[in-house]
Amino acid sequence: MLRSCAARLRTLGAGRAGARPPAGNRGPAQRRFSSEKLIPKDRSLPNPSWNKELRLLFEQFMKKCEDGSWTHMPSYVYKNTPTGKIANKQLSQAQLFTRSYEEGLGFEYVMFYNDAENRTVCFFQGGPLLQGAPGFLHGGAISTMIDATLGTSAMIAVGIVMTANLNITFKRPIPLGTAVVINSQVDKIEGRKVFVSCNILSADEKTVHSEATSLFIKLEPGKSLT
């Protein structure tokens, strides 16, 4: 099962969590300068902007990965090369939204998944460019990370998916620079429909910031989205 999940993640490429592009399907920069042996930077690893809580959560789950119960998901800034009808100069600059900010300014996060439990956990810290009300994260930024985490859970379960419905209840605001825990799980699969839910807790798990439910649809291979 782990091998099949890994294969799905490779197929998804940059998908929602910014996974590394599969071998043989390198981004434009890698193809153009392959002789320089560029090594993509894993943005899911600690950097100087991470606070103490985020670093501690990361370390705790990296230890859980040692026995194989949890798996760390790397995340890269990967730019796709548009082709066909959507190929143009503007889209050639497209990249994963959650990895488009400089370190510490936007979305700082790392994900882990548990195959046996159909669970994905995301540890997230929002930077100053994600502000909504003064001193707090914008609701859209929170929604983005909820969608990314839920979508990752759904993709690991069935393959490539797209969001069909997302319902969020915001309970308490999240201060900028605060580390939070997004716990998600696959609740039910009916044909191509994948039902997923999550909550957002403070790092000490004493405060519930948000709760969400969602429906994702598994895409049919080779079928156009337009």
N, C-alpha and C positions, 0 to 999 in steps of 0.2 A: 504493500500500500504506500509506503514511504517513497519507493521508487516511482510509482505512478504519480504521486503528488509532485515530486521533483520534476518529472517530465512535463507536467502541466505548467508548473511555474516557469520552466525554460521556454515553453511554447508561448506563454503570456508575455514574455519579454519584460518591458517596462511597466505593463499593466497598471496596477494601482499602487503597488508598493515600491516601484522603481527597481524591479529585479534586473540583474545583469543580462544584457542581450546574449542570446544563445550563440554558441560557436558556429562560425560560418555565416552569421547574420549580423556582422559588426556594424556599428554606427558609422556615419560618414567620416568622422574624425579618425576613427580607427582604420578605416579602409585607406584614407588619403595619406596617413602618416604611419602605415603599418611597419615601415622600416625602423621607426623610432621606438617600437615596442611600448606604446602607451599602455599604462595600467590604470583602468578605471578606479576611482576612489570610492570605497564603500562608505556611503553617508550614514549608515546605521551604526557606525562605530563611534565611541566617545570623542568629542572634540572640546576645546577650551570653553565653549559656551554652555556645556551641560552643567546643570546644578548638581548638588550633592545627592538629592533624591533620585534623579534620573540615572546617575552613575551607579548608585546602589542597586536600583531595580535591575539595571542591565547586568551587573555582576551576579546578582542572585539567580537570574534566569540563565546566564551562561553556564553556571554550575549545574543547573537542572538539565542542560543539554548534554552533559557528560555521560549520563546514563541512557540517553536516547529517547527519553520521555518527551522532551521539547526540542524544537529545531529553530535555530536562529535564521532569520531571513535577511540576507544582505540587500542593500538598496543603493542604486546608482543613478547618477544624472545621465540619462540616456536619451539622445535625440533620434527620433525616427526620421527616415527619409520618405516623404510622401510620394506616391506614385499614381499613375492613371489620372482620373478626372480631378482629384484633389491636389495634384502636384502644382505648386506655385512657389514663388520666392518667399512669401510670408509663412506658409506652412512648413517650409523647409527649415525654419528656425524653431519649430514647435518642440517642446520638451515637457517632461513630467512636471505638473503644476507644483506638487508638494516638495519637489527638489529644485525649484527654480530660484530660490532665495539664497543669499550668501549665508554661511554658517552663523547661527545665532540670531538671525534677523526674522526668520519665518518659522517653518515647520521643522522642528527637531524631534525625530521619533525613531523607534526601533520596534520591530515586530518579532514575535515568536509564535509558533503553532504547535499544538498537541494533536497528532493524527488520531490517536485512540479516542480522544474525547471530542473531536471535531471543534476544537476551540482555537481561537487566535487572540493573543494579547498584544496590545500596542501600548508602549510607554511614550508619552507625548509631552513636549514642552514647547509652548508658543512664544515666539519672539515679538519684539516691539512693532514690527510692520503688520502684525495681525490684530492690532487694537480695534476695539469697537467703542464701548463706553470707556471713558478715561481709566486706564489702569487694568482693563479687563479684555479678554479675548473677544473678538467679533463672533457672533453666532454663526456666520458663514464659514469661518475658519474651523470652528468646532464641528460643523456639519461635514466639512471636507474630510476631516480625520475620521469621523464616524463612518462616512461612506467608504473611505479607503480601507478601513479595518473590516467592516462588514463584507465588502466586496472581495477582500482577500480570503476571508473564510469561505465564501461561496465558490470562488475560483479553485481553491484547494480541493473542495468537495466534488465539483463536477466539471471543471474546465472553464473556458472563457464565458464570461457573463456580462450583462449590463444591468444597471439599476432600473427597476420598473416603478418602485414605490419606496419612499423613505419617510418614516414618521418619527419625529423627535420631540421629546418633552424636556425642556430646559428647566432645571430645578434651582440650581445655584450657579452664579457666574464664576468663571475661572480667571484668577488673577494672571496677568502677564508673567511669564518666566516660571510659572508653577508646573511641576511635573504631575501628570495625572495618568491613571490606568484605564485603558479601554478594554473591557472584557467582552468578547463576542463569541457566539456559538451558533452552529447550524441547528435550527429547531426541527425542520421538516423539509423533505424533498418530494415533490409531486410532479413526475414527468420532467419537464424543462424548468419548472418553478422551484426556486430555492428560497426558503424562509429563514431569515437570520435575525438575531437580536443582540443587543449589547447594552452595557451601562458604562458610564464614566465615573470613576471614583477618585478621590484624592489619593495621594501616594500612601497614606496611612490607612486607606480604605474606610475612614470614618465618615466621609462626606460624599453623598451622591450628587454629582453635578448635572448629569443628564441620563436619559434612558431613550432607547430607540428600537424600532422594529423595521424590518425591510423585506422587500421581495425582489429577487434577482431572477433574470431569465437567462437560461443557458442558450448561447448562440449556436446556430446550425453551421457546421463547417462549410466554408465556401459561399455562404449566402451573403449577399450585399446588404449593408446597413442603410443604404440610401435608396 
